[in-house]
Amino acid sequence: MIDLFRRRRDVMYEELRKIPGIEVWRSTGAFYMYPRVKKILDKLGMDVEKFADWLLENYGVVVLPGTAFSETHMGREYVRLSFALDEKLIREGIERIRKAVEG
């Protein structure tokens, strides 16, 4: 299971790195990533809660707004994504995010 989750983490990390405006770091002990999306929020003129809702409603991608975990600047500039799912679904979700923000 460790190897499976490591591979999923690496896939998510590499795919997120390809999207301009996302800052991401490899998770070292959990099954989620917490990338910074401040540049995208600024570009789209949205706060993180609206961004999460927009991705779900328009692109079918579930991300949690960072404010669900912290009301500080870290919460307002970040989203949380889980890699506790099939690698194919990870790639599809990240591709939908890319299309949404590059649109």
Backbone bond lengths (Angstrom), bond angles and torsions (degrees), N, CA, C in turn:
res aa  C-N    CA-C-N  psi(-1)  N-CA   C-N-CA  omega(-1)  CA-C   N-CA-C  phi
1 M - - - 1.460 - - 1.530 111.26 -
2 I 1.329 116.18 -36.67 1.461 119.26 179.84 1.516 110.65 -60.74
3 D 1.336 116.41 -45.32 1.463 119.96 179.69 1.527 111.62 -64.17
4 L 1.331 116.67 -38.78 1.462 120.87 178.67 1.528 111.06 -62.79
5 F 1.317 116.91 -46.45 1.464 120.00 180.00 1.528 111.19 -69.46
6 R 1.312 117.82 -33.57 1.472 120.36 176.92 1.528 109.70 -63.19
7 R 1.328 116.56 -42.46 1.466 120.33 179.22 1.530 110.47 -64.33
8 R 1.325 116.65 -45.16 1.468 120.50 178.36 1.523 110.66 -60.71
9 R 1.319 116.12 -42.81 1.469 120.22 178.22 1.518 110.09 -59.35
10 D 1.324 115.92 -46.24 1.461 119.58 -177.67 1.523 112.02 -65.57
11 V 1.328 117.00 -37.68 1.468 120.55 176.71 1.528 109.59 -62.51
12 M 1.322 117.10 -48.24 1.458 120.30 -179.60 1.525 110.73 -61.04
13 Y 1.309 116.36 -45.08 1.463 121.28 179.96 1.531 111.01 -58.55
14 E 1.326 116.66 -50.62 1.464 120.30 -177.09 1.529 111.61 -64.75
15 E 1.311 117.68 -39.07 1.466 120.34 179.74 1.529 111.41 -69.72
16 L 1.323 117.51 -41.86 1.471 120.13 178.55 1.523 111.80 -64.39
17 R 1.319 116.88 -35.04 1.473 120.71 179.75 1.520 112.55 -61.20
18 K 1.310 117.19 -23.98 1.469 121.87 -178.10 1.525 112.90 -77.51
19 I 1.328 117.13 -12.03 1.463 120.34 -176.20 1.524 110.15 -94.30
20 P 1.338 117.28 115.91 1.463 119.45 178.13 1.524 110.98 -59.01
21 G 1.313 115.87 136.52 1.455 121.32 177.85 1.518 114.52 96.43
22 I 1.327 117.15 -6.57 1.465 120.59 177.58 1.519 108.61 -106.04
23 E 1.321 115.37 128.44 1.468 121.83 172.59 1.522 106.96 -106.45
24 V 1.323 116.54 125.80 1.463 119.81 -174.50 1.525 111.04 -137.59
25 W 1.309 114.96 148.25 1.459 122.86 177.83 1.517 107.95 -129.17
26 R 1.308 116.17 147.27 1.468 120.35 178.34 1.523 110.09 -66.82
27 S 1.306 115.14 133.76 1.457 121.02 174.04 1.521 108.27 -70.71
28 T 1.318 116.79 141.39 1.471 119.15 -178.61 1.515 113.82 -111.88
29 G 1.322 118.18 -4.11 1.448 116.35 -177.77 1.508 115.63 -159.22
30 A 1.312 117.84 6.74 1.459 119.92 -178.15 1.525 108.87 -130.75
31 F 1.316 117.07 -176.85 1.465 121.55 -179.60 1.526 111.09 -108.60
32 Y 1.317 116.19 28.45 1.455 120.04 178.61 1.527 110.12 -144.22
33 M 1.334 114.65 163.04 1.463 121.92 173.33 1.514 108.03 -120.35
34 Y 1.299 114.37 156.19 1.461 122.05 -175.96 1.531 108.21 -130.35
35 P 1.352 117.40 68.94 1.466 119.31 -177.00 1.519 113.01 -74.27
36 R 1.312 113.96 150.27 1.468 121.32 176.04 1.520 108.43 -85.43
37 V 1.322 116.81 128.68 1.462 122.34 -177.11 1.526 112.35 -122.67
38 K 1.318 116.92 21.83 1.465 121.58 -175.39 1.527 112.33 -55.14
39 K 1.318 118.03 -44.06 1.466 120.63 -178.67 1.525 111.54 -62.83
40 I 1.322 116.42 -36.97 1.461 120.47 178.51 1.521 110.12 -70.04
41 L 1.318 116.52 -42.66 1.468 120.12 177.96 1.516 110.47 -59.27
42 D 1.329 116.40 -44.12 1.467 120.68 178.80 1.529 110.63 -62.56
43 K 1.314 116.69 -43.82 1.470 121.77 -178.95 1.528 111.06 -62.34
44 L 1.330 116.34 -42.48 1.467 120.77 -177.00 1.527 113.40 -86.34
45 G 1.329 116.39 -11.17 1.455 120.26 -178.84 1.520 112.83 67.73
46 M 1.325 116.02 39.56 1.469 121.43 -178.08 1.518 110.14 -125.18
47 D 1.337 115.10 156.45 1.456 118.03 166.90 1.527 107.12 -90.96
48 V 1.311 116.25 171.95 1.460 120.26 -172.41 1.530 112.57 -66.04
49 E 1.331 117.45 -33.14 1.466 119.57 178.21 1.526 111.21 -67.03
50 K 1.320 116.26 -43.72 1.469 120.68 178.34 1.528 110.13 -65.10
51 F 1.316 117.20 -38.99 1.459 121.79 178.20 1.529 110.68 -60.96
52 A 1.321 117.19 -46.53 1.466 121.04 179.01 1.529 110.53 -61.33
53 D 1.322 116.98 -44.09 1.463 120.83 178.29 1.530 110.91 -63.49
54 W 1.314 116.80 -42.88 1.465 123.08 -179.63 1.523 111.10 -60.87
55 L 1.346 116.55 -44.75 1.461 119.44 178.22 1.522 111.42 -61.96
56 L 1.312 116.76 -42.21 1.461 120.34 -179.93 1.523 111.29 -66.56
57 E 1.317 116.73 -50.75 1.458 120.96 -174.08 1.528 113.78 -69.81
58 N 1.321 116.95 -34.03 1.467 120.30 -174.47 1.521 115.23 -103.98
59 Y 1.332 116.85 -21.75 1.465 119.72 -175.24 1.529 113.30 -128.83
60 G 1.332 117.69 -2.10 1.457 121.12 177.45 1.510 114.66 66.95
61 V 1.330 116.24 28.82 1.465 121.36 -179.67 1.525 109.19 -112.72
62 V 1.317 115.80 129.36 1.461 120.91 179.43 1.523 109.37 -98.40
63 V 1.319 115.49 119.25 1.467 122.26 169.11 1.528 105.45 -130.81
64 L 1.290 115.86 151.20 1.462 119.75 175.34 1.512 108.75 -98.81
65 P 1.321 117.50 134.17 1.470 118.60 176.20 1.521 109.54 -67.65
66 G 1.302 115.69 143.14 1.459 120.37 179.61 1.513 113.46 -59.08
67 T 1.324 116.55 -23.80 1.463 119.72 -179.99 1.522 112.13 -66.84
68 A 1.325 117.93 -14.59 1.464 120.31 174.82 1.528 110.47 -68.87
69 F 1.342 116.44 -15.79 1.454 121.67 -177.69 1.516 113.41 -115.63
70 S 1.336 116.35 -25.57 1.460 120.54 -178.07 1.525 109.40 -159.79
71 E 1.313 116.46 135.74 1.462 121.07 177.53 1.530 111.87 -88.29
72 T 1.324 118.07 -1.92 1.463 121.39 -179.88 1.523 109.96 -73.35
73 H 1.331 116.52 -177.61 1.468 120.28 178.02 1.515 110.70 -57.50
74 M 1.326 117.90 -32.20 1.470 119.87 179.41 1.513 110.52 -62.68
75 G 1.293 117.76 -39.45 1.456 119.93 178.29 1.512 112.43 -69.29
76 R 1.305 115.89 -38.51 1.466 120.52 -176.32 1.525 113.48 -75.36
77 E 1.324 117.80 -14.99 1.464 121.30 -175.85 1.524 113.70 -112.73
78 Y 1.332 117.58 3.11 1.461 121.40 -172.33 1.522 112.05 -129.59
79 V 1.329 114.84 156.74 1.461 121.93 169.85 1.519 107.73 -126.61
80 R 1.315 114.77 159.23 1.471 119.60 178.59 1.526 108.54 -115.55
81 L 1.335 115.20 130.11 1.460 122.55 178.81 1.523 108.47 -124.31
82 S 1.313 116.21 138.71 1.466 121.41 179.02 1.522 110.16 -96.70
83 F 1.335 116.01 140.78 1.460 119.39 171.42 1.530 110.47 -111.61
84 A 1.327 116.41 28.52 1.461 122.19 176.31 1.529 109.83 -90.48
85 L 1.323 115.87 47.99 1.449 121.54 177.43 1.511 109.38 -150.20
86 D 1.299 116.58 173.26 1.456 122.89 -175.84 1.534 111.86 -57.16
87 E 1.311 115.56 142.51 1.471 121.36 -178.64 1.532 111.89 -57.07
88 K 1.322 117.20 -38.52 1.470 120.93 178.64 1.525 110.59 -60.44
89 L 1.314 117.38 -42.08 1.463 121.14 178.87 1.524 111.78 -68.44
90 I 1.321 116.58 -34.76 1.472 120.32 175.83 1.526 109.48 -61.14
91 R 1.317 116.05 -49.85 1.469 120.17 -179.81 1.535 111.46 -60.82
92 E 1.321 116.24 -43.03 1.464 120.32 179.69 1.531 111.50 -63.38
93 G 1.316 116.81 -43.64 1.463 120.44 179.42 1.512 112.53 -63.62
94 I 1.320 116.73 -43.75 1.471 120.57 179.66 1.524 110.05 -66.18
95 E 1.326 117.31 -37.33 1.466 120.25 177.24 1.530 110.45 -64.03
96 R 1.314 117.51 -38.62 1.465 120.49 177.06 1.525 111.03 -65.10
97 I 1.318 116.53 -39.40 1.459 119.57 176.50 1.520 110.09 -63.07
98 R 1.332 116.55 -44.30 1.461 120.17 179.65 1.516 110.87 -58.58
99 K 1.336 116.88 -46.89 1.461 120.26 179.10 1.523 111.80 -61.86
100 A 1.319 116.11 -38.26 1.463 120.51 -179.89 1.520 111.67 -63.52
101 V 1.308 117.20 -46.83 1.463 119.51 -173.45 1.521 113.28 -84.64
102 E 1.325 117.24 -21.02 1.450 119.42 177.83 1.521 111.30 -91.59
103 G 1.358 115.57 -18.51 1.455 126.28 -176.48 1.445 116.79 -25.90
